[in-house]
Amino acid sequence: MAITNEQIARINELARKKKSADGLTSKELEEQANLRRLYIDSVKESLRAQVETTKLVDDKGNDITPDKLKKIQKDKGLRD
């Protein structure tokens, strides 16, 4: 699940408030933790998708993609 710009803005808003003299309430701390987890999961998902669509070739043009990655790509229909 991708994170929205509004959620990123809220993460930043909570971070600024945490640094201020007011600090965060327990409910805001929980919200911040949930939003951070969502952000981290989104980054992981994006990175995984990028890696899973990568094909490695050597200087001679030979496919040197690891077998484990080839299997993942084949299972997703990205490779013959």
Secondary structure as the mmCIF struct_conf table of DSSP 4:
data_model
#
loop_
_struct_conf.conf_type_id
_struct_conf.id
_struct_conf.beg_label_comp_id
_struct_conf.beg_label_asym_id
_struct_conf.beg_label_seq_id
_struct_conf.end_label_comp_id
_struct_conf.end_label_asym_id
_struct_conf.end_label_seq_id
HELX_LH_PP_P HELX_LH_PP_P1 ALA A 2 THR A 4
HELX_RH_AL_P HELX_RH_AL_P1 ASN A 5 LYS A 19
BEND BEND1 SER A 20 ASP A 22
HELX_RH_AL_P HELX_RH_AL_P2 SER A 26 GLU A 52
TURN_TY1_P TURN_TY1_P1 THR A 53 THR A 53
STRN STRN1 VAL A 57 VAL A 57
TURN_TY1_P TURN_TY1_P2 ASP A 59 LYS A 60
BEND BEND2 GLY A 61 GLY A 61
STRN STRN2 ASP A 63 ASP A 63
HELX_RH_AL_P HELX_RH_AL_P3 ASP A 67 ASP A 75
TURN_TY1_P TURN_TY1_P3 LYS A 76 GLY A 77
BEND BEND3 LEU A 78 LEU A 78
#
